[in-house]
């Protein structure tokens, strides 16, 4: 089963709604990117995951507390943008550091745009990793 990676928002963020776009390269390689970030003293994307993958969402993407699942954690988009910008700059400077770096860079830039829109709306976010 493939992993899905996307940014979710706690309220609608124009033009994205309550979730950003799918990021297939980040879904496939997020663990490798986090290891690389740790090795170079950069922030990781893992720190912004709202729920552990072992606690799946419902079909609507919600985590109902009435089913005994914890509610998601939400983060400040400015902190997320800072992390994403640092990772993107590292990939620009070191494109051979990781496989699929060009695709990952494009998706990091997409996530940065989504987080900038969230900042404008004063929305919180988290990363969702779903199997």
Secondary structure as UniProt FT lines:
FT   STRAND          4..13
FT   TURN            14..16
FT   STRAND          17..19
FT   HELIX           24..39
FT   TURN            40..41
FT   HELIX           46..48
FT   TURN            53..54
FT   TURN            59..60
FT   HELIX           65..67
FT   STRAND          75..76
FT   HELIX           77..93
FT   HELIX           95..97
FT   TURN            99..100
FT   HELIX           101..121
FT   STRAND          124..130
//
